[in-house]
Amino acid sequence: MKTELATIVPHIFGHHEQCSPTWCTYVKDPTKFRFKHLPNGKALSGDKLREELDKLAQSYIERADRLLNLGSTQSNESFNNSVASFAPKNRFKYPSENRTLERVIHTAGSPVGLALDYRNDYVYWIHYLLEKKLLRCNLNGINVVAVSTPLHDPFVLRLDVTSRWIYMVDRTSGISKSRYDLTEHQTIVNFAQQQVDCMDIGMMSQLIIDENCV
């Protein structure tokens, strides 16, 4: 799968040396080949565009093993199949009779905004009522680290694990994003006289703010 993913960007830029005849008609007959879904049926061009698309493709190549079980090119079916691959009803009894819960870490101050960095095996959360800091630990609860100094009113936390951005909602002022070490901090949404308690990010890092939680 990694090999096939690596051919996508070269293909749309007109380089078909690595293409497979099973899906690339250029290999079968270059004289009649035209791109069906690109402007004027021509290949893309531009070094900057190529660079950005290579980065995007690489992010999928690096997690190709996780994509093997998607099972469908239809987005909803892919999502459902991905969820089922972790907890399929046809393999495990639902609801589970195993109700054992493991306490990973003892926290104080009403932890909120729990977020999982599955690529680096970290758990992030906001220490809300007392110091209002961003904290992090390993998945097994050890090595607790305070990532930030006290913040104003943080409440929601989301991670873009592909691009390594932290998105954080300050309930009364806005939404900011920064790197995992809180560098490159920037405010991307300002709130005006309202409180926001819900926010999520889509697959391409689009912000989704639930107005029902405002």
Buried (B, 14 or more C-beta within 10 A) or exposed (E): EEEBBBBBBBBBBBEBEEBEEEEBBBBEEEEEBEBEEEEEEEBBEEEEEBEEBBEBBEEBBEBBEEBEEBBEEEEEEBEBBBEBBEEEEEEEEEEEEEEEEEEEBEBEBEBBBEBBBEEEEBBBBBBBEEBBBBBBBBBEBEEEEEBBEEBEEBBBBBBBBBEEBBBBBBBEBBBBBBEBEBEEEEEEBEBEEEEBBBBEBEEEEEBEBEEEEE
